[in-house]
Amino acid sequence: MNKNNEASEFDYVIVGAGSAGCVLANRLSADGKHSVLLLEAGPKDANLWIHVPLGYGKLFKEKSVNWMYQTEPEPGLNGRQVFQPRGKVLGGSSSINGLLYVRGQHEDYDRWRQRGNAGWGYDDVLPYFKKAENQQRGADEYHGSGGPLPVSDWRHHDPLSEAFVVAAAETGIPTNPDFNGATQEGAGFFQTTTRSGRRASSAFSYLRPARKRPNLHVETSALAQRILFEGRRAKAVEYKQDGRVRTARARKEILVSSGAYNSPQLLQLSGVGPADLLKQHGIDIVLDAPGVGSDLQDHMQVRLITRCAQKVTLNDVVNHPIRKMMAGIQYAALRKGPLTIAAGTSGAFFKTSPRLASPDIQIHFLPFSTDKMGEKLHALSGFTASVCQLRPESRGSLRIKSADPAVPPEIRINYLATETDRRAFIDGIRILRKILAAPALKAYAVGEVDPGPKVQSDDELLDFCRRTGSTVYHPTSTCRMGSDALAVVDQRLRVRGIDGLRVVDASIMPDLMSGNTNAPTIMIAEKASDMVLEDAR
């Protein structure tokens, strides 16, 4: 692209090079028939720690590749603000996330379909999960091989993580070798989006192989300012790069893939959103769409920390100069060892009540401990197991605070706003404590550090949740798919009431699915790519 041209034209303009945007860029440019521009507000994915699995801890508060968002004070969490890291780099959050590959439950997608979203049931989306996947274990009924996205087993032997799975079985939770197979329920090991011990972000998996195509143009450090319309047809994206405002016109479509925070922000900045909000900031109204930025959902986690009797935790490695150096050498030479640890080694999915049709709690087990994720590990030998409620009822919102695209939006998640959500955490913690007290962990677990054995009653446990609860980094549903008055996009992800504009990312999820959001976001983009190309014929 000629940098001297302030305006340029492409068939497709994609805003955001994250988990979804990189997929779109690859698929829409593949046949060579269409010119594609991919805009990314952040830099290239050159930071060394992006490519080391355990490096997510180093990127947690790294401003050069992270939007560093904060919620407003959360009423359900004693008025605390909750830090919201989001990727601002090629690969988006897939370049800084915890690498877990968890699709969610079959029932999640069937529920999407039952809510009127034809073509989004489990049987409809499974082919796209398989198309994306290059499964280390090979192809079968639920998995694909040969796709762009490597999905791998963990490359480090850890007795603690293994003992957790056995302990769960001792409490009646079945062992499950594949959370993404026939059923999610059970305890086992997470698979990760890695290849040979290195992170496989969407930039690595999808964008890098496509970069050599002459019809694909990628612009980094390019912050989208607004979408330009002719009537109610999206025609161009205005973006700022190197201090200059540039315009990219789209002959066919503009695809917004900026994530659950930045996608609704861009729509609102462009005049598509709640009319009262737009008027408040002096923005001309293109379409009064009150659903833009509504229905924000996120997974919350509460972490229990246990002191370990044996020096087998990552704390012990990091706090011992020689062991730390040996871990680095092991990774450099073999791409194995502690540096391959993702944001969960083993884990479990279970129901807090037999009345439930499917699990409502996810456990992430980690062989290390810290006060806050991304901060220094404890000096003590310790490990962590966190409780995450899979289908929260609480809903929040995303609203711009200014007409200036550089001003962060107002994020309200409303954690723990309903009795169902509060009860799930209390019951989930009690079940997790039973696992941590099971015989298989007896040789390791020598006392709960946080919240500690004095915290026992429902009120005390809920108070602990309010004091310490945080995000699992899964915001969704702010540009929700559906056919009701507040739905933002239709079943083909076209913005309702607007021509030439789609949203393709986790913001379109009708509701939060029961697992980690990266794999479903890639699936959404794979499916959307087919829709875009079909509609172009």
C-alpha positions as CSV (number, residue, x, y, z in Angstrom):
1,M,0.0,0.0,0.0
2,N,1.4,3.4,-1.0
3,K,2.0,5.3,2.2
4,N,1.7,8.6,0.3
5,N,-1.9,7.9,-0.6
6,E,-4.3,9.2,2.1
7,A,-7.1,7.2,0.5
8,S,-7.0,3.6,-0.9
9,E,-9.5,1.0,-2.0
10,F,-9.9,-2.7,-1.3
11,D,-12.6,-5.3,-1.7
12,Y,-12.6,-6.0,2.0
13,V,-11.4,-3.9,4.9
14,I,-10.9,-5.9,8.2
15,V,-10.6,-3.9,11.4
16,G,-8.6,-5.8,14.0
17,A,-5.9,-8.5,13.5
18,G,-6.9,-10.7,16.5
19,S,-8.2,-14.2,16.8
20,A,-11.0,-13.5,14.2
21,G,-9.4,-10.9,12.0
22,C,-6.3,-13.0,11.1
23,V,-8.6,-15.9,10.1
24,L,-10.7,-13.6,7.9
25,A,-7.5,-12.1,6.3
26,N,-6.3,-15.6,5.4
27,R,-9.5,-17.1,4.1
28,L,-10.7,-14.0,2.1
29,S,-7.4,-13.6,0.4
30,A,-6.8,-17.3,-0.3
31,D,-8.2,-17.5,-3.9
32,G,-6.4,-14.3,-5.0
33,K,-9.6,-12.8,-6.4
34,H,-10.2,-10.2,-3.7
35,S,-8.0,-7.5,-2.3
36,V,-8.0,-7.4,1.5
37,L,-6.7,-4.8,3.9
38,L,-6.1,-5.8,7.6
39,L,-5.8,-3.0,10.1
40,E,-4.3,-3.5,13.5
41,A,-4.0,-0.8,16.2
42,G,-1.0,-2.5,17.8
43,P,2.5,-3.5,16.5
44,K,3.9,-6.6,14.9
45,D,4.1,-9.7,17.1
46,A,7.9,-9.3,17.6
47,N,8.0,-9.5,21.4
48,L,9.9,-12.6,22.4
49,W,7.5,-13.4,25.3
50,I,4.6,-13.7,22.9
51,H,6.1,-16.9,21.5
52,V,7.0,-18.6,24.8
53,P,3.9,-20.2,26.4
54,L,4.6,-19.1,30.0
55,G,5.3,-15.6,28.6
56,Y,1.7,-14.6,29.0
57,G,2.7,-13.7,32.6
58,K,5.2,-11.2,31.2
59,L,2.6,-9.7,28.8
60,F,-0.2,-9.3,31.4
61,K,0.7,-5.6,31.9
62,E,2.9,-4.9,28.9
63,K,1.5,-1.7,27.5
64,S,3.2,-2.1,24.1
65,V,0.9,-5.1,23.2
66,N,-2.0,-4.7,25.6
67,W,-5.0,-2.3,25.8
68,M,-4.7,-2.4,29.6
69,Y,-8.4,-1.8,30.2
70,Q,-10.1,-1.5,33.6
71,T,-13.7,-1.9,34.5
72,E,-15.6,0.8,36.3
73,P,-16.0,0.1,40.1
74,E,-17.9,-3.3,40.4
75,P,-20.7,-3.2,42.9
76,G,-20.6,-6.9,43.4
77,L,-16.9,-6.9,44.1
78,N,-16.9,-4.3,46.9
79,G,-16.4,-1.5,44.4
80,R,-13.1,-2.8,43.1
81,Q,-12.0,-2.1,39.5
82,V,-11.1,-5.3,37.6
83,F,-8.1,-5.2,35.2
84,Q,-9.0,-6.3,31.7
85,P,-6.0,-7.2,29.6
86,R,-6.7,-7.4,25.8
87,G,-4.3,-8.0,23.0
88,K,-3.1,-4.9,21.0
89,V,-0.8,-6.6,18.6
90,L,-0.9,-8.9,15.6
91,G,-2.8,-11.9,16.8
92,G,-4.8,-9.8,19.3
93,S,-5.6,-11.6,22.6
94,S,-4.4,-14.9,21.0
95,S,-0.9,-13.4,21.3
96,I,-1.1,-12.8,25.0
97,N,-3.8,-15.3,26.3
98,G,-3.4,-18.4,28.4
99,L,-3.3,-20.7,25.4
100,L,-6.1,-23.1,26.5
101,Y,-8.1,-24.8,23.7
102,V,-11.6,-25.3,25.1
103,R,-14.6,-25.1,22.7
104,G,-17.4,-25.2,25.2
105,Q,-20.3,-27.6,25.5
106,H,-22.4,-29.0,22.6
107,E,-25.4,-27.6,24.5
108,D,-24.0,-24.0,24.2
109,Y,-24.3,-24.0,20.4
110,D,-27.7,-25.8,20.4
111,R,-28.9,-23.1,22.8
112,W,-27.7,-20.4,20.3
113,R,-29.7,-22.2,17.6
114,Q,-32.8,-22.5,19.8
115,R,-32.7,-18.8,20.4
116,G,-33.4,-18.3,16.7
117,N,-29.9,-18.4,15.3
118,A,-30.3,-20.9,12.5
119,G,-27.0,-22.5,11.3
120,W,-25.3,-22.1,14.7
121,G,-26.2,-25.4,16.4
122,Y,-23.4,-27.8,17.5
123,D,-23.7,-29.9,14.3
124,D,-23.4,-26.7,12.3
125,V,-20.3,-25.4,14.0
126,L,-18.4,-28.6,14.5
127,P,-17.2,-28.7,10.9
128,Y,-15.6,-25.3,11.4
129,F,-13.8,-26.3,14.6
130,K,-12.4,-29.3,12.6
131,K,-11.5,-27.2,9.6
132,A,-9.5,-24.9,11.8
133,E,-7.7,-27.6,13.7
134,N,-4.4,-29.4,13.3
135,Q,-4.9,-31.8,16.2
136,Q,-1.7,-33.5,17.5
137,R,-3.7,-36.6,18.3
138,G,-5.0,-36.9,14.7
139,A,-8.5,-36.5,13.2
140,D,-11.6,-38.3,14.5
141,E,-15.3,-37.6,14.9
142,Y,-14.7,-34.4,16.9
143,H,-11.3,-33.2,15.6
144,G,-9.5,-32.2,12.5
145,S,-5.9,-32.5,11.3
146,G,-4.3,-30.4,8.6
147,G,-5.9,-27.1,9.6
148,P,-4.0,-23.9,10.3
149,L,-4.4,-24.0,14.1
150,P,-2.1,-26.4,16.0
151,V,-3.7,-28.0,19.1
152,S,-1.3,-29.9,21.3
153,D,-0.9,-31.9,24.5
154,W,1.2,-30.4,27.2
155,R,5.0,-30.9,27.0
156,H,5.9,-31.0,30.7
157,H,5.6,-33.8,33.3
158,D,4.1,-32.3,36.5
159,P,3.2,-34.6,39.4
160,L,0.9,-31.9,41.0
161,S,-1.2,-31.5,37.9
162,E,-1.5,-35.3,37.6
163,A,-2.4,-35.7,41.3
164,F,-5.2,-33.2,40.8
165,V,-6.9,-35.4,38.1
166,V,-6.6,-38.4,40.4
167,A,-8.0,-36.5,43.3
168,A,-11.0,-35.4,41.3
169,A,-11.7,-39.0,40.4
170,E,-11.5,-39.9,44.1
171,T,-14.3,-37.4,44.8
172,G,-16.5,-38.9,42.0
173,I,-15.6,-36.7,39.1
174,P,-14.8,-38.9,36.1
175,T,-11.5,-38.6,34.2
176,N,-12.0,-37.1,30.8
177,P,-9.2,-37.4,28.2
178,D,-10.8,-34.8,25.9
179,F,-12.8,-31.8,27.0
180,N,-13.6,-31.1,23.4
181,G,-14.9,-34.5,22.5
182,A,-18.2,-36.3,23.2
183,T,-18.7,-34.6,26.5
184,Q,-17.0,-31.8,28.5
185,E,-17.7,-33.1,32.0
186,G,-14.9,-34.6,34.0
187,A,-11.3,-33.9,35.0
188,G,-8.2,-34.1,32.8
189,F,-5.5,-32.1,31.1
190,F,-6.1,-29.1,28.9
191,Q,-4.8,-29.0,25.3
192,T,-3.2,-25.8,24.1
193,T,-2.8,-23.7,21.0
194,T,0.9,-24.5,20.7
195,R,3.2,-26.2,18.3
196,S,6.5,-27.8,19.4
197,G,6.4,-25.8,22.7
198,R,5.7,-22.4,21.0
199,R,2.6,-20.3,21.1
200,A,0.4,-20.7,17.9
201,S,-1.5,-17.4,17.9
202,S,-3.9,-16.6,15.0
203,A,-1.1,-14.3,13.7
204,F,1.2,-17.3,13.6
205,S,-1.3,-19.9,12.4
206,Y,-3.4,-17.9,9.9
207,L,-1.7,-14.6,9.1
208,R,1.9,-15.6,8.7
209,P,1.2,-18.1,5.9
210,A,-0.9,-15.5,4.0
211,R,1.5,-12.5,4.3
212,K,3.2,-13.3,1.0
213,R,0.0,-12.9,-1.0
214,P,0.1,-9.7,-3.1
215,N,-3.7,-9.2,-2.6
216,L,-3.4,-9.1,1.2
217,H,-2.2,-5.8,2.8
218,V,-1.5,-5.6,6.5
219,E,-1.1,-2.2,8.4
220,T,0.0,-2.1,12.0
221,S,-0.1,0.8,14.4
222,A,-3.3,1.8,12.6
223,L,-6.0,2.8,15.0
224,A,-9.5,2.8,13.5
225,Q,-11.2,6.2,14.2
226,R,-14.6,5.5,12.6
227,I,-16.5,3.9,9.8
228,L,-17.8,6.2,7.1
229,F,-21.2,5.7,5.6
230,E,-23.2,6.8,2.6
231,G,-26.7,6.7,3.9
232,R,-26.9,3.4,5.7
233,R,-24.2,1.7,3.7
234,A,-20.7,1.3,5.2
235,K,-18.2,2.5,2.7
236,A,-14.8,3.2,4.3
237,V,-12.7,3.1,7.5
238,E,-10.9,6.1,8.7
239,Y,-7.8,5.3,10.7
240,K,-4.8,7.0,12.2
241,Q,-1.3,5.9,11.5
242,D,2.0,7.7,12.0
243,G,0.1,10.8,13.1
244,R,-1.9,11.0,9.9
245,V,-5.5,10.2,9.2
246,R,-6.0,7.8,6.3
247,T,-9.1,6.4,4.6
248,A,-9.5,2.8,3.3
249,R,-12.6,2.3,1.1
250,A,-14.3,-1.1,0.8
251,R,-15.8,-2.1,-2.5
252,K,-17.6,-5.0,-1.0
253,E,-17.7,-5.1,2.8
254,I,-16.1,-3.8,6.0
255,L,-15.6,-6.5,8.7
256,V,-15.2,-5.4,12.3
257,S,-13.1,-7.9,14.3
258,S,-11.9,-5.8,17.2
259,G,-13.2,-7.9,20.1
260,A,-15.9,-7.5,22.6
261,Y,-14.7,-4.1,23.8
262,N,-13.3,-2.4,20.7
263,S,-16.0,-3.6,18.2
264,P,-18.9,-1.9,20.0
265,Q,-16.7,1.1,20.7
266,L,-16.0,1.5,17.0
267,L,-19.7,1.2,16.1
268,Q,-20.7,3.7,18.6
269,L,-17.9,6.1,17.5
270,S,-19.3,5.7,14.0
271,G,-22.9,6.6,14.8
272,V,-24.3,3.1,15.2
273,G,-25.4,2.6,18.8
274,P,-27.8,3.9,21.5
275,A,-29.1,7.3,20.3
276,D,-28.9,9.0,23.7
277,L,-25.3,8.0,24.1
278,L,-24.3,9.2,20.7
279,K,-26.0,12.6,21.2
280,Q,-24.3,13.0,24.5
281,H,-20.9,12.9,22.7
282,G,-22.0,14.9,19.7
283,I,-21.8,12.0,17.3
284,D,-24.2,12.0,14.2
285,I,-26.6,9.1,14.4
286,V,-26.5,6.7,11.5
287,L,-28.6,4.1,13.2
288,D,-30.2,4.1,16.7
289,A,-29.1,0.6,17.8
290,P,-29.6,0.4,21.6
291,G,-28.1,-3.2,21.6
292,V,-24.6,-2.1,20.6
293,G,-22.6,-2.5,23.8
294,S,-25.4,-4.2,25.7
295,D,-25.4,-7.8,27.1
296,L,-21.7,-7.7,28.1
297,Q,-20.8,-11.0,29.7
298,D,-17.6,-12.4,31.2
299,H,-16.3,-15.3,33.1
300,M,-15.2,-14.6,36.7
301,Q,-12.7,-16.7,38.7
302,V,-11.9,-17.1,42.3
303,R,-8.5,-18.6,43.1
304,L,-7.7,-20.9,46.1
305,I,-4.0,-21.1,47.0
306,T,-2.6,-24.2,48.7
307,R,0.8,-24.6,50.4
308,C,2.8,-27.5,48.9
309,A,4.8,-29.9,51.1
310,Q,7.3,-30.7,48.3
311,K,9.4,-28.3,46.2
312,V,7.8,-29.3,42.9
313,T,6.0,-26.0,42.1
314,L,7.0,-23.4,39.6
315,N,7.5,-21.1,42.6
316,D,10.4,-23.3,43.6
317,V,11.9,-23.2,40.1
318,V,11.6,-19.4,39.7
319,N,12.9,-18.7,43.2
320,H,16.0,-20.9,42.8
321,P,18.7,-19.4,40.5
322,I,20.1,-22.7,39.2
323,R,16.7,-24.3,38.7
324,K,15.5,-21.2,36.9
325,M,18.5,-21.2,34.6
326,M,18.1,-24.9,33.9
327,A,14.4,-24.4,33.0
328,G,15.5,-21.7,30.5
329,I,18.1,-24.1,29.0
330,Q,15.6,-26.9,28.8
331,Y,13.2,-24.7,26.9
332,A,15.8,-23.3,24.6
333,A,17.1,-26.7,23.7
334,L,14.0,-28.9,23.7
335,R,11.0,-26.6,23.9
336,K,9.9,-28.5,27.0
337,G,9.7,-27.9,30.7
338,P,8.2,-25.3,33.0
339,L,8.2,-22.5,30.3
340,T,5.6,-24.5,28.4
341,I,3.0,-24.0,31.2
342,A,-0.2,-22.5,30.0
343,A,-2.9,-20.8,32.1
344,G,-4.1,-24.1,33.3
345,T,-2.4,-27.5,33.2
346,S,-5.1,-29.9,34.4
347,G,-8.6,-29.0,35.3
348,A,-12.2,-30.1,35.7
349,F,-15.7,-29.4,34.6
350,F,-18.5,-30.3,37.0
351,K,-22.1,-29.5,38.1
352,T,-22.8,-27.8,41.5
353,S,-26.3,-29.4,41.5
354,P,-27.6,-32.7,40.1
355,R,-30.5,-30.7,38.7
356,L,-28.2,-29.1,36.1
357,A,-28.1,-30.6,32.6
358,S,-24.4,-29.8,32.1
359,P,-21.4,-28.6,34.1
360,D,-21.6,-25.0,35.5
361,I,-18.1,-24.8,36.9
362,Q,-14.6,-25.0,35.4
363,I,-11.5,-25.5,37.5
364,H,-8.1,-24.3,36.3
365,F,-5.3,-26.0,38.1
366,L,-1.8,-24.4,38.1
367,P,1.4,-25.6,39.8
368,F,2.3,-22.1,41.0
369,S,0.9,-19.3,43.2
370,T,0.8,-15.5,43.2
371,D,-1.2,-12.7,44.8
372,K,-2.4,-11.5,41.4
373,M,-1.9,-13.0,37.9
374,G,1.0,-11.4,36.1
375,E,2.8,-10.5,39.4
376,K,5.7,-12.1,41.2
377,L,5.3,-15.7,42.3
378,H,5.1,-16.4,46.1
379,A,8.3,-17.3,48.0
380,L,6.5,-20.3,49.5
381,S,5.9,-23.6,47.6
382,G,2.3,-23.2,46.5
383,F,-0.2,-24.1,43.8
384,T,-3.5,-22.6,42.6
385,A,-6.9,-24.0,41.7
386,S,-9.5,-21.5,40.5
387,V,-13.3,-21.7,40.3
388,C,-14.9,-20.3,37.2
389,Q,-18.7,-20.1,36.8
390,L,-19.4,-21.1,33.1
391,R,-22.8,-19.5,32.4
392,P,-23.2,-16.3,34.5
393,E,-26.6,-14.6,34.5
394,S,-25.0,-11.2,35.3
395,R,-25.0,-8.7,32.3
396,G,-23.1,-5.5,31.8
397,S,-22.4,-2.9,29.2
398,L,-19.8,-1.1,27.1
399,R,-20.2,2.6,26.4
400,I,-17.9,5.2,24.9
401,K,-16.8,7.9,27.3
402,S,-15.8,10.3,24.5
403,A,-15.9,10.8,20.8
404,D,-12.1,10.5,20.8
405,P,-11.2,6.9,19.7
406,A,-8.1,7.0,21.9
407,V,-10.2,7.3,25.1
408,P,-10.9,3.9,26.7
409,P,-14.5,2.9,26.9
410,E,-16.6,2.5,30.1
411,I,-16.7,-1.2,31.0
412,R,-19.3,-2.4,33.4
413,I,-19.6,-6.2,33.9
414,N,-21.7,-6.5,37.0
415,Y,-20.0,-9.6,38.4
416,L,-22.1,-11.5,41.0
417,A,-25.2,-9.5,40.3
418,T,-27.6,-12.5,40.6
419,E,-28.2,-15.1,43.3
420,T,-27.5,-17.9,40.8
421,D,-24.0,-16.6,40.2
422,R,-23.3,-16.1,43.9
423,R,-24.5,-19.6,44.7
424,A,-22.5,-21.2,42.0
425,F,-19.2,-19.8,43.4
426,I,-20.0,-20.8,47.0
427,D,-20.9,-24.4,45.9
428,G,-18.0,-24.5,43.5
429,I,-15.5,-23.6,46.1
430,R,-16.9,-26.3,48.5
431,I,-16.5,-29.0,45.8
432,L,-13.0,-27.8,44.9
433,R,-12.0,-28.0,48.6
434,K,-13.1,-31.7,48.6
435,I,-10.9,-32.4,45.6
436,L,-7.9,-30.6,47.2
437,A,-8.4,-32.7,50.4
438,A,-8.6,-36.0,48.5
439,P,-6.0,-38.8,49.2
440,A,-4.1,-38.2,45.9
441,L,-3.1,-34.7,47.0
442,K,-2.3,-35.6,50.6
443,A,1.4,-35.9,49.9
444,Y,1.4,-32.3,48.5
445,A,-1.3,-30.2,50.1
446,V,-0.4,-29.0,53.6
447,G,-2.8,-26.2,54.2
448,E,-5.0,-23.7,52.4
449,V,-3.2,-20.3,52.3
450,D,-6.1,-18.3,50.7
451,P,-8.8,-18.0,51.8
452,G,-7.7,-20.2,54.7
453,P,-9.5,-22.7,56.9
454,K,-11.3,-20.1,59.0
455,V,-13.4,-19.1,56.0
456,Q,-16.3,-21.6,56.0
457,S,-19.8,-20.2,56.0
458,D,-21.7,-19.1,52.9
459,D,-21.3,-15.5,53.9
460,E,-17.6,-15.8,54.5
461,L,-17.1,-17.6,51.2
462,L,-19.1,-14.9,49.3
463,D,-17.1,-12.2,51.0
464,F,-13.9,-13.9,49.8
465,C,-15.3,-14.0,46.3
466,R,-16.2,-10.3,46.5
467,R,-12.7,-9.4,47.9
468,T,-10.6,-11.4,45.4
469,G,-12.7,-12.4,42.4
470,S,-11.3,-11.4,39.0
471,T,-11.8,-12.1,35.3
472,V,-10.8,-15.1,33.3
473,Y,-10.6,-12.7,30.3
474,H,-13.6,-13.9,28.3
475,P,-15.7,-10.8,27.4
476,T,-18.5,-11.5,24.9
477,S,-21.9,-10.6,23.5
478,T,-21.7,-6.8,23.1
479,C,-22.7,-7.1,19.4
480,R,-25.0,-10.0,20.0
481,M,-26.4,-12.2,17.2
482,G,-30.2,-12.7,17.1
483,S,-33.5,-11.5,15.6
484,D,-34.9,-9.6,18.6
485,A,-34.9,-5.8,18.9
486,L,-31.6,-5.6,20.8
487,A,-29.7,-8.0,18.6
488,V,-26.9,-6.2,16.7
489,V,-26.1,-8.7,14.0
490,D,-28.2,-11.3,12.1
491,Q,-27.3,-15.0,11.6
492,R,-24.9,-14.0,8.8
493,L,-23.2,-11.5,11.2
494,R,-24.4,-8.5,9.1
495,V,-25.1,-5.5,11.3
496,R,-28.9,-5.2,11.3
497,G,-30.2,-2.0,9.5
498,I,-26.8,-1.4,7.8
499,D,-25.4,-2.6,4.5
500,G,-21.8,-3.6,3.8
501,L,-20.9,-4.1,7.4
502,R,-20.4,-7.2,9.6
503,V,-19.0,-7.9,13.0
504,V,-17.0,-11.1,13.3
505,D,-15.5,-11.9,16.8
506,A,-16.6,-12.9,20.3
507,S,-18.9,-9.9,20.6
508,I,-21.5,-11.7,18.4
509,M,-21.9,-14.6,20.7
510,P,-25.6,-14.8,21.7
511,D,-24.4,-15.7,25.2
512,L,-21.2,-16.8,26.9
513,M,-20.2,-20.3,26.1
514,S,-19.0,-22.8,28.7
515,G,-15.3,-22.7,28.3
516,N,-12.5,-20.5,26.9
517,T,-13.4,-18.1,24.1
518,N,-10.4,-18.3,21.7
519,A,-11.4,-21.6,20.0
520,P,-15.0,-20.5,19.5
521,T,-13.9,-17.1,18.1
522,I,-11.7,-18.8,15.5
523,M,-14.7,-21.0,14.6
524,I,-16.9,-18.0,14.2
525,A,-14.4,-16.4,11.8
526,E,-14.0,-19.6,9.8
527,K,-17.8,-19.8,9.4
528,A,-18.1,-16.1,8.6
529,S,-15.4,-16.4,5.9
530,D,-17.6,-18.8,4.1
531,M,-20.6,-16.6,4.5
532,V,-18.8,-13.5,3.1
533,L,-17.5,-15.4,0.1
534,E,-20.9,-16.9,-0.6
535,D,-22.6,-13.5,-0.4
536,A,-20.0,-12.0,-2.8
537,R,-21.0,-14.4,-5.6
